[in-house]
Amino acid sequence: MDSGDIITEEELLKKHKLEKKELQAKIQSLKKSIPKGDKKKKKEITEEIAKLELELDQKHNKELSENNFSTEPLNSSTENGEENEIVEDQEVDTVANNTRVSRAQKRRNKKEFEAKEREKRILEQAEKNKEGPRHLEINAIKQALKPMNLKLHNIPADGNCLYLAVNHQLQVTGRPTRSVNDLRKLTAEFMRKNKDDFLPFMCNELDESEVVSEEQFENYCRDVATTKLWGGQLELRALSNILTCPIKVIQAAGPPTVQGEQFKAPQLILTYHRYLYRLGEHYNSTIPIADDEDI
């Protein structure tokens, strides 16, 4: 449109209405061009339609604004903070019958489209994850637990997973339970009293070839007792001695490890995960599979 042309608001709205009808005809033609069952083509056409509608809407708003006309649709109203759909010529504004669609409806359509796309991406990622190390590890551990008639019991990943898993096993096997704080303090005390059994197996975090000093060992025991320092094989060895029972750990790769094999009490059975969480290694507990349960 030339800047020197003068157009009335009514004429401009009629022009917009005609352009929208032409777009709806084009949209219907695009939809009919989608081969049945072709999801990729359907996605491409849906994205193209959304783009065409947005571009036309922006063009119309610009033209209304340049001519100092209202950019709000005629007879529009707001209820509860949301625009109502425009009813024109006593017909509902839908794409299906080639009539105008309000901006509020377009926003809803866009949100619905984006939600579907998000869900699709989530499903696609879930399919990819089936071949990832996390999924493979969990499946391997589940298969290892089946002959023992056990399944995984999830433990929170908060730095206390080893102690929470041990405490859960005490509960599952009908033994007196202990709080995380108690288990941590008992573990630290046992390691201090049996320093010669633990110190040689510790390594310096900065240099694994360097022997841990007694001061570093003491600091480590203090952290075991008072912080959420992650527990591992040394703590498992201490706990099996404290509780006078074997602790078996099932893992995806390699045979189970057992601490405290010399004890005759029923064993506690944990699972060890390398890839379950991005933060690092993790311990879970186990529970019996019910007779009528399908795993």
N, C-alpha and C positions, 0 to 999 in steps of 0.2 A: 504494500500500500504506500503510495506517494505521500510525503508529508503535507503536500498542498491539498490533498483530497479531504473533503469534509464528509463525515459519515455519522449518522445518528446512532444512538445507543441501540435502538430497536433494530436498525439495519445490521449493526455489528453482531447482535445476538442471533439474528436470523442466519447470518453467515457462519457463526460458530456452530449453530445447530446443524446446518447442512454439512459442515466439515466433520462433525461428530458422527453423523449418520454415514458419511462416506467411510470414516474410519471403522465403524461397526461392521459395515459390509466387507471391508478388507479383513477385519478380524475373523468374521465367519468363514471367509475364503481360506484364511491361513489355518483355521482349526480343521476344516474339511481336508486340507492337504496332508494332515498327519496320518501316516500309515497305521493301521490298527495294531496295537501292541508294541509300537516303536516308542519306548520310554525316552530315549535320547532325543529323538526328534520332537516329542511332546514338550520336553523341557526347554529345548531351543525356541520353539514357537511361543511357549508361555512367557519366556523372558523377552522375546521380541515384542509381544503384545503389550506387556507391562511398560516397555520402553516407549512404544508408539503412543500409548495413552498418556504417559507422563510428559512426553515432548509436546503433544497437542495441548494438554492442560496448561503447561508453562507458556506456550505461544499465545493462548487465549488470554491468560492473565496479563501478559505483557501488552497486548493490544488494548485491553480494557484500561490498563493503567496509563498508557500513552495518550489515550483520548479522555483521560480524567473521568472515566466511568467507574462505577462500583465493580470491584473484583469479586464481590460476593454474589452468588446466584440469586435471582429474583425469588421472592417469597420464601427465602431460607429462614430457618428459626433454630434456636439452640435450646436443648432440653437436657438438664443434668450434665451440662458441660460438653455435650456431644451433638454435632449437627444432625438433624433429621434428614432423611433422604428426600430429594425434590420430587414432587409429583407433578407431572406435566401432562396436560390434556387428559386428566383423570386416569393415567396409566402409570404403573409402577416402573421406576427407572431401572431397568436391568439390561445387561448386554444381550441376553437371550432374545429380547423383542426389539433390538436395535434402537432403543430410546436412550435419552441422556442418563448418565450415572453421576450422582453427586460426588463432590470431592471427598466427603466423609466416607462414602461407600468405597471409593477408590482406595482410600487409606486402609480401610478394613480389608479390602481385597489384597492389597500389597502386603499387609501384616500376615494374612493367611498364607499367601504365597511364600513369604520368607520363613514362616514357621514350618511349612512343608519341606522347604529346601533344607532347613536346619535338621529336621528329623531324618531326611534322606542322607545327609552327610554323616549323622550319628550312626545310622545303620550301616553305611559303607565302611566307616571306621571300625565298627564292631566286627564286620567280616574280615577286615585286614588284621585285626587283633587276634583272630583265631590262629593265625600263623606266627604270632609274636611270641617272644620268650616267656612273657607273663602267663599267657593262656596255656602254652605247652607245659610250663612248670606246674601249674595248678592241676592240669589233667594227669600228669605223671604222678603227683603226690596222691591224688584221689584214687588212681589205680593201685598204688602201693598200699593204701589204707583198706581197700575193699576186702582182701583176704582176711583182715583182722576184724571185719565187720564194723569198721569205724568210718567216720566222715569228719570233715573239717569243721572246727568251731572258731569263728573269727574273733580275734583279740584286737583291741584298739592299738593303733600305731602311734604311741605317745612317748616312746623311750623306755617304757616299763613293760613292754610286751612279754619279755622272758619271764618276769616275776608274776605277771598277771596270768600267763599261760600255766605256770607251775601251780599257782593258787587254784586256778580253775580245775586242774587235774586232781588236786587234793579233794576238792568238792565232789567231782565226778566219781572218784573212787571211795568216797565215804570217809575220808580222814579229816582231822581238824584242819581248818583253813588258817592262813596267816595273811596279814595285810602286806601290801607292797613294801611299806616302810620297815616292817619287821624282817621280811625276807632280805631286804637290802642290808640292814644292819647285821643280821646273822651271817650273811655272805662275807661282808667286809671283815668281821671279827674272825671268822674261820680262816680266811686267807692270811690275815695278820699272824694268827697263831701257828699257821703252817706255811710260813713264808718260803722255806726251802723247797716246798713242793710246788710253789707257784712262780716264784721269781725267775727261775731259769727258763720258763716258757713264755715270758713276756718280752716284748721288743720295743725299742724306742720308736715312737711314731715318726720322728724326723729322720732317723737313720736306723733301719731294721737290723743292721749289722752291729749296732752298738748295744751293749748290755744295759739293762735298766738299773739305775742306782737304787739304793734303799730309800732315799728321799723320794724318788719318783714312784717307787712302789707304795710308799705310805700315802702319797698324794692320790694315787690311783684308788687305793682302798677307801680313802676319805670320799672320793667322788662316787664310788659305788654306793656308799652308805647315805650320802646326802643329796645327790643329784639324780637326773634321769639318764645317767650314763648307760649306753646300750650294753647289754650283757651277751656273753658268748660262751665258748667252751670252758674257760676257766671258771666262770660263775656257775655253769651247769655242774661242773665237778664238785665245787663247794656245796651247792644245793643238794646234790645226791648224798653227800656225806652228812649234811645237817639233818636231812629228812630220813636218812638210812633206808633209801630205796633207789632202785635203778631209774634212770631217766633216759628214755629212748627218743631219738630225734629222727623223724622220717624226712628225707629230702628227695628232690627230683633226680639228681645225679648221684650215683654211687649207693652203697649199702647204708642202712641206718647206723648212726653212731649211738653208743650206749655208755653212759657214765654210771659208775657204782654197780658194776655187774656182780660184785661180791655180796651185795645185799639180797636177801630172800623175799623182801616185801614186794607186793604188786608194783609193777613199773608204772611210771608216768609217761605218757606218750604225747610228744609235741611234734609239730611240723616246722621245718625251716625253709624260708623263702628268700631267694636272692632278688627276684624281679617283681614281687607283688606291689611294692610301693616305690616311687621314685626316690624317696628319702634314703633308701638303703635296705639292708637285710631286716628280716622280720620273723618272729615266732608266732605260730598259732597253736591252739589246743585242738583236741579231738573229742568226739562223743560217739557213743554206740549208735548204729543204725537201727531204727525201729523195725520190727518184723514186717509191718505192712507198708514200709517206706520204700519208694522207688527212687533210687539214686542214679 
